[in-house]
Amino acid sequence: MYKVIVVDDEPSASRHIAMIIDKYCSNYQVVATAENGQDAMEKIKDKDCDILITDVCMPLMDGIELIEWLDGQGLKIKTIVTSGYQEFDYVQKAINLGASSYLLKPVVPNNMSATLQKLEVELDRDYRHNQIQLFNAFYYNESYNPELVKKVFPYDDYYLAVKRKNGLPTRYNKKSSLE
C-alpha cells in the first residue's frame, strides 16, 4: 500500500482528498495531513511517504516551496499539486519542479483516481527497480542504503529461495545479474 501525505491549509479540502483516496483508491493510504509546508516537512520525515498531494497557496510555506525543499533534500517523492487557481505560472512552476500532476480544486474523484492509477504504474516500476538493485548489492556484497531496504522491503521477516540456472554455480553463467 502506498503512503500519501495531504497538505492543504483548508481542512475541508484535506478531508475531501482523503475521502476520495479512501473510497476510490484501494492501493493508497493517507498517513498524514498538514496545514502548510513547514508542518508537512516534519511529517514527511516521520512517515516516509510515496506521494505528496499539496495545495499551491498556503501560509508559511507554499506548495512550490515544499516541492523545492523535497528536491533539495534528494527525496524521490511523487507530487500532485492542487489549486483553486487556473494560472499557468503555478502549473509551469510545479511541472518544472517535477510534479506528476496538477489538479484543480475542488478535486473531482475521477481525476484523482486516474492520476493515482497512473502514478501506481510508476511507483511499481520504481519499487521493482530498487528491489533488483538491492538484490544485486546483497548478492555481490556491495554497499547499499539501509533506509532504502526499509522502504523497499517493509516487513520484518523474509524467506529466500535460490535456484541456480541449469544447476550450475553462477561463475559458469554468462549473465551475472539476478534480474
Summary of the structure (lengths in Angstrom):
residues: 179
radius of gyration: 19.4
end to end distance: 23.5
largest distance: 62.8
contacts: 496
relative contact order: 0.12
helix: 50%
strand: 16%
